[in-house]
Amino acid sequence: MAGGAAEQRRLAAVVEGWLGRPVLVVGDAMLDEWRFAESDRLCREAPAPVLTLRRRISAAGGAANTAVNVAALGGRAVLVAPVGADVAGDELHDCLDRATVWDRTVAQPGRPTPVKRRMLAGNQILLREDSGDADDALDDDGVARLLTALDCATEELRAAGGAAPTLVVCDYGLGALPAAVRAWLVSHRERYATVALDAHDLADWRGLAPTVVTPSFAEATRLLARAAGARPAPGTGLHLDHPDGDPADGPSELTVGVSPGGAGPHQDAPRAGLGATGEPTAGEGRVAMTGDGLTVTGTGVTVNATVGEGVDRAVLAESRLAELRAHTGADVVAVTLDTDGAVVGGADGEPRRSHSTPVPASHAVGAGDAYLAAMTLALAADAPLPTAAQLAQLAATITVSDTGTCVCRREDLLVALDAPVRRAGHRGLVGTDELAAIVAEHRRAGRAVVFTNGCFDVLHRGHVRYLEQARALGDLLVVAVNSDGSVRRLKGPDRPVNPVEDRTALLAALACVDHVVVFEADSPAELIETVRPDVYVKGGDYPPEMVPEAPLVRRLGGQVRTLGYVPDRSTSAIIDRIRAHGQEPQEEDTSLTSKPS
């Protein structure tokens, strides 16, 4: 037990050590959209469910989600990527702002922002609609502006951190990293201390000499197959079948037979089912099911990892780590195996295995981004490879508890390590920027945000009951408190009785209150636009239609609720009673013992 505690403290020290680490993320940024619907009947026109949309959330995806994870884990993240001048691009900018990512994206008019739209019913993904592909190429002006943004962001991070920044390249084949941008990054490699690469086609990046690459099993086998020129690798159990024509471009299937060291593929082995192909890159075009309905082929190389008996992807990956390091030029190769964890190898030639917990696919979207972010930050902080591999797997594992795009927060990682979470000030009291990021994380996890505001000058039983009822309406209660100046303008020069520091401390101490934020304006409208609450709560017996903020809340997609106060419990009444008591004539008390107040 003592050894385990010491190990957790060592891991936590690395997490603390990467705080503020400057990281530049470049690549294919996209928007993830989640639409949660309900269905209780089929439509007349076809045997298809009729869906009623209940909730819609959007999150940063691709390179943007990697940047969000870097920021959430405590790094200083800057994103450089082409983004369309469209509604999806506007939403992506909002996601980055809420996550405190330095947004250095480059607007590309006429080129849409890539979007992945998922429709769910009962947390089951029914369909996904994708927009944006490699055919939407950057024009010459777009490439020039992207290179300028890269150069400026690199210098900006160097100036802010005083040292060479870390670079993360996310190339998912959507056209954000054309040849000119790849060449620039390769030629300027010396400007970055640590370089991490996540690419569908690793062959495009051989000259980069990255510190770490994080291919999926499919991407790793695809690289090996192309590097071998479509020839079987002796003693590996790999067999690559190509149709007539150019093996580099035509459809092919990488069939995995027995484990390395075996006698080769079992030609007569039954096919066990569809293998781990991963998503095809844009360059691979369409994906078609073959006649037997069990294997997938497409333009390029896809992988069937379940053909034959005795297949162990981890063992197979371990046997090829040295080749993968040679073909990529990377110091470290981490082959991710989705539900089977990962296999990591470095210069010492010693493979390291980590494990994950199987979860529904809808829970694991973006888990690879959390893995990449934590691995990169750990290596940039000079952590030993085993430590970096542990933290990366832990970051990916603790993010997959619910449907949505995965983001791992530094606080969650430290809690998982049983380490104290050091914060500035009281845990519940947050600033506006921090609140926006916190709310965004909860919304990505599908949680409902409740928001209320007030002076809360003299906290009493009516307030507590009201706040408990408000908290019961959702998963997170945010209380906005008027500043002292705002209270004076609203209530008069003799208010507040208690300064804002005391009022917020008492509210934050309540179990039903998750976060407290102070606002200076007379109206909470600006905060409401920042938080975009699912439920806005006000106290009083009047109908919701009379709440001044109701039109704004409804325009932002939320609902308005009013809750009655406890009778005869109000701040003004309490203050009046105190003042009346203070004005009553008091009998002279000559005793040495004071009366209880």
C-alpha positions, 0 to 999 in steps of 0.5 A: 500500500505504501508503495502504491501511495508513493507511486501515485504521489510521483505521478501527481508530481508530474501533473503538477509539473506540467502546469502552464507548459506551452503547447502549440496544436496544429491540424484538422479542427472540427466541431462535434455536434450531439443531438439527443432525441426521444422516440416512441413511435415509427413514422408512417412513411417508412419503418423508421423512428420519429425523433423529438429533439430534446437537447443539442450540445456542441464540442471541439473535435479533432485537433481542437479537442486535443487543444481543449484537453491540453488546456483542461490538463493545465497546459497553455494551449494554442490552436492553429488551424483553418476554420470556415467562416460559417455557423459551425466555425462560430460555435467552434470559436465559442468552444475554444474560448470557454476552454481558455484555448488561445484561438489562433485559427485562420478563417477560410471563407468558402471552405466549410468547418468540418462537422460530425453530427450525431443523432442519439436516442436513449444514448444510442447513436442512430446515425452520424452525418459528416461534412468537410473532406480533403477535397476542400483544399486550402487555396494559396492565400489560405496556406500563406496565412496558415504559415504566418499564424504558425510562425507568430503562434510559435514566437508568442508561446516562446515569449510567454514561456521563455523556452521552446514550446511543444508542438502537437500535429493532428493530421486526420486527412481533412486538408488542414495540413497540405504539403507546404505546411508539412514542409514548413513544420519539418524545416522548423523542427528545431523550434520545438522542444517536444513534438507529438504526431497523431496522423492517419497517414504516418508516411507523410511525416517521415522527415519530422522526427517526432518525439512521440507518435500515437497511431491506432492499430489500424494506422500502424499496420497500414504504415507497415504494409505500405513500407513493405511494398505489399510483401508479406513480412516473414515470421510476423503472421501478416499477409497483405492481399492486393488486387491487380494494379498498383498495390499502393493505391488499389483496394487491399486488405491486411489480414492478421493470422497467428501471433508473431513467431507462429507458422504464418496465417491459417489459410483455412481459419474461419473468419471471426467477424469485422476487424478493427479497421478504424475510420478510413482516411479521406484519401481512402474514399468509400468503404464497401462491404465484401461479399462475405459480409465480414471484411472491409475493403477500400482504397488504401489499406484497411485492417481485419484484426480478427481473422485466424485464431490466436490473434493478439493485437498487443503482442503483434504491436509489440513485435513491430515497435522497432520497425514503427520507430524506424519508419516514423523516426520517432523516439517513442511509439504508442500504438493505441488499441481502443478497448485493449489499452495501448502498447508503448515502446521507446529507444530502450526496446522495452515494450510497455502495456497499459489497459483500459476499461471497455465502454460503449463507443459513444463514451469513447469519442475523443478519448484518444485526444485526451491520451495524446494531450497527457502523453505530450505534456508528460514527455514535455515535462521530462517524465520517464516513458513509463510514467508518461504512458501511465498518465496518458492511459489514465487520462483516456480511461477516466474521461469515458464515463458518459456520452459525449466528446471526452475531455480530461481535466487536471482536477479529475486526474489528480483526484484519480491519483488521490492527490490534493487539488490546489486551487487559488481561493475557495473551491466553489468561488470561480471567475467568469472565464474559469466558470465558462470552461467548467460549464463547458466540461459539464455540458459536454458530459450531458449534464444540465446547468442551473443558474440563479442570481441575487444579492444574498446579503443576509443568508437565511433559511429561505435562501437555503431552501430556495437553493436546494430546490434550484439544485434539484432541477439539474446537475450543476448549480451556479449562483451569481452574486451582485458585487457590493457596488451593484447591491448599493445601486439596487438596494440603496447606500446602506446595503449590503450589510455583508461584503461580497467576500463574506456573502460568496464564502457562505454560499460556496459552503452550501452543499447544494451550490457547486460554483459561485461567481461575482458580477458587477453589472446590475443585470446578469444578462452577460453572465447568462449569455456566457453560461447559457443555462439549461434552467434559469431560476428566480425566487418569487410567486410571479409567473416565469413570463414576468422574469426580465431575463426570461426572453434571453434565457429562452432565446439561448435554449433554456427554460425559466422557473420561479420558486417561492420563498419561505414565508416571513423569511427575507433579507429586508425583514431580517434587517428591519427586525435587527434595526428595530431591536437596536432602537429599543431602549435597553435596561442597564445591565451591571452584571459581568455576564453578557446576554446571548445574542 
